[in-house]
């Protein structure tokens, strides 16, 4: 536990250009102090002392606005920048050297049982307001853009943006493989509506054509017949 806390402290000093010293981080950084509280709570939780673990977690949530379930598995060298509004669910797994910003949710969709929260691999960055939901896996060195909503697995070395999240870069280059993009229910719905409209227009054209032919048959000829 203490080795992890030291690694978290070093990560905050390295990744935050505003940080002046480890002493300042230790006393004033809510994200770091919430991590310390989580590590204490996790220690008690894994030893069956759940009530104490949840009391520590509740105290950290009240003081720092960061909610981390004591059962979550979090690696070392984690940097939580600002962190207010951050939620990390029970079965979440986070690797080493991960950076997480404020307003992030690593949660479930409410439909799964068992493993129902994300797995974040090493060296991932999850930017402000992003939502990673369900038992998805975010590959190492990937970046989740601010405000993105991720519902499917993300390969390593990718950048994801948008709602729902789309891969826009892979290994530092623009990502053009549209066959493996994350699903977009809005575009899918527009596509369905467009196909439906086309079918309606085709039916209207057929009806109009039949009506025109019927009119021509019923029209009297010039000799009165």
C-alpha positions in Angstrom: 0.0 0.0 0.0 2.7 2.5 0.9 4.7 1.8 -2.3 1.5 2.6 -4.3 1.0 5.8 -2.4 4.6 6.8 -3.1 4.1 6.1 -6.8 0.9 8.1 -6.8 2.7 11.0 -5.3 5.5 10.8 -7.8 3.0 10.6 -10.7 1.2 13.8 -9.5 4.5 15.7 -9.3 5.5 14.5 -12.8 2.2 15.0 -14.6 1.0 18.2 -13.1 3.0 21.3 -14.2 1.4 23.3 -11.4 2.7 21.1 -8.7 5.6 22.6 -6.7 6.5 19.8 -4.3 5.4 16.5 -2.9 4.6 18.1 0.4 2.2 20.5 -1.3 0.5 17.6 -3.2 0.3 15.5 0.0 -1.5 18.3 1.9 -3.7 19.9 -0.8 -4.5 17.6 -3.7 -7.9 16.2 -3.3 -7.3 13.5 -6.0 -4.2 12.2 -4.3 -5.8 12.3 -0.8 -8.9 10.4 -2.2 -6.5 7.8 -3.6 -4.9 7.4 -0.2 -8.3 7.0 1.4 -9.2 4.4 -1.3 -6.0 2.4 -0.6 -6.8 2.3 3.1 -10.4 1.3 2.4 -9.3 -1.4 0.0 -6.9 -2.8 2.6 -9.8 -3.2 5.1 -12.2 -4.5 2.4 -9.9 -7.3 1.2 -9.7 -8.4 4.8 -13.4 -8.7 5.2 -13.8 -5.4 7.3 -16.4 -4.0 4.9 -18.0 -1.5 7.3 -14.8 0.2 8.0 -13.9 0.3 4.3 -17.2 1.9 3.4 -16.9 4.5 6.2 -13.5 5.5 4.9 -14.9 5.7 1.4 -17.9 7.8 2.5 -15.6 10.2 4.3 -13.5 10.7 1.2 -16.5 11.2 -0.9 -17.8 13.9 1.4 -14.4 15.7 1.7 -13.1 15.4 -1.9 -16.2 14.8 -4.1 -14.6 11.6 -5.4 -16.3 8.2 -5.0 -14.1 5.1 -5.3 -15.6 1.8 -4.3 -13.3 -0.1 -1.9 -13.5 -3.3 -4.0 -12.1 -1.6 -7.1 -8.6 -2.7 -8.2 -6.3 0.2 -8.9 -2.6 0.0 -9.8 0.2 2.4 -8.9 1.3 5.7 -10.3 -2.3 6.9 -10.7 -2.9 10.7 -11.2 -6.3 12.1 -10.5 -6.3 15.7 -11.7 -8.9 17.8 -9.8 -11.2 14.8 -9.7 -14.4 16.3 -8.4 -17.3 14.2 -9.7 -15.2 11.1 -10.4 -16.9 7.8 -9.8 -15.2 4.4 -9.9 -17.4 1.3 -9.6 -17.0 -1.9 -7.6 -15.6 -4.2 -10.3 -13.4 -1.6 -12.1 -9.8 -2.5 -12.7 -7.2 0.2 -13.4 -3.6 -0.5 -14.4 -0.5 1.5 -13.7 0.3 5.1 -14.7 -3.3 6.0 -15.6 -4.4 9.7 -15.6 -8.0 10.5 -14.8 -9.7 14.0 -14.8 -12.7 15.4 -13.1 -16.3 14.2 -13.9 -15.2 10.8 -15.2 -17.5 7.8 -14.6 -16.1 4.3 -14.7 -19.4 2.6 -14.2 -22.0 0.1 -15.3 -25.0 0.2 -17.5 -27.3 -1.5 -15.0 -27.8 -4.6 -17.1 -24.8 -6.8 -16.2 -24.0 -9.0 -13.3 -20.6 -10.0 -12.0 -17.9 -8.0 -13.8 -19.9 -5.0 -14.8 -17.4 -2.1 -14.8 -14.5 -1.2 -17.1 -11.0 -2.4 -17.2 -8.5 0.3 -17.9 -5.1 -0.9 -18.9 -1.7 0.8 -18.3 -0.8 4.3 -19.3 -4.4 5.3 -20.3 -5.7 8.9 -20.1 -9.4 9.5 -19.4 -10.3 13.1 -19.9 -12.8 15.3 -18.2 -16.4 14.2 -18.2 -15.9 11.0 -20.1 -18.1 8.0 -19.3 -16.8 4.5 -19.8 -19.7 2.1 -19.1 -20.0 -1.6 -18.8 -17.4 -4.4 -18.7 -15.4 -2.9 -21.6 -11.6 -2.9 -21.9 -9.6 0.2 -22.8 -6.3 -0.8 -24.3 -2.9 0.5 -23.0 -1.8 4.0 -24.1 -5.2 4.9 -25.3 -6.9 8.3 -24.7 -10.6 8.9 -24.1 -11.6 12.4 -25.1 -13.5 14.8 -22.9 -17.2 14.2 -22.7 -16.9 10.9 -24.7 -19.2 7.9 -23.9 -17.5 4.6 -24.5 -19.6 1.4 -24.5 -17.4 -0.9 -26.5 -13.8 -2.2 -26.2 -11.0 0.2 -27.4 -7.8 -1.3 -28.8 -4.4 -0.1 -27.5 -2.8 3.2 -28.7 -6.2 4.7 -29.8 -7.8 8.1 -29.3 -11.6 8.0 -28.8 -13.9 11.0 -29.0 -17.7 11.7 -29.3 -21.0 10.3 -28.2 -21.0 7.4 -28.7 -17.2 7.2 -28.8 -15.4 6.8 -32.1 -11.8 5.9 -32.7 -10.2 8.8 -34.6 -6.6 8.0 -34.2 -4.6 4.8 -33.8 -0.8 4.6 -33.2 -0.7 8.4 -33.8 -2.3 8.3 -37.3 -5.8 9.0 -38.5 -8.1 6.0 -38.2 -9.9 5.2 -41.4 -11.2 1.7 -40.9 -14.9 2.3 -40.6 -15.8 -1.4 -40.3 -14.4 -1.4 -36.7 -15.8 1.9 -35.5 -17.8 2.0 -32.3 -21.6 1.8 -32.9 -23.5 5.1 -33.4 -27.2 4.5 -32.6 -28.1 8.0 -33.8 -26.6 7.4 -37.3 -28.2 4.0 -37.4 -31.6 5.5 -36.6 -31.2 8.2 -39.3 -30.2 5.4 -41.8 -33.3 3.4 -40.9 -35.6 6.5 -41.3 -33.9 7.3 -44.7 -34.6 3.8 -46.0 -38.2 3.9 -44.8 -38.7 7.2 -46.6 -37.3 5.9 -49.8 -39.7 2.9 -49.6 -42.6 5.2 -49.0 -41.6 7.4 -52.0 -41.3 4.4 -54.2 -44.8 3.2 -53.2 -46.2 6.7 -53.9 -44.6 6.8 -57.3 -46.1 3.4 -58.2 -49.5 4.5 -57.0 -49.3 7.8 -58.9 -48.2 5.9 -62.1 -51.2 3.5 -61.8 -53.6 6.4 -61.3 -52.3 8.2 -64.3 -52.7 5.1 -66.5 -56.2 4.6 -65.2 -57.1 8.2 -66.1 -55.8 7.8 -69.6 -57.9 4.6 -70.1 -61.1 6.3 -68.9 -60.7 9.5 -71.0 -63.1 9.6 -74.0 -61.7 9.7 -77.5 -62.1 12.6 -79.9 -64.9 10.9 -82.0 -67.0 10.6 -78.9 -66.5 6.8 -78.5 
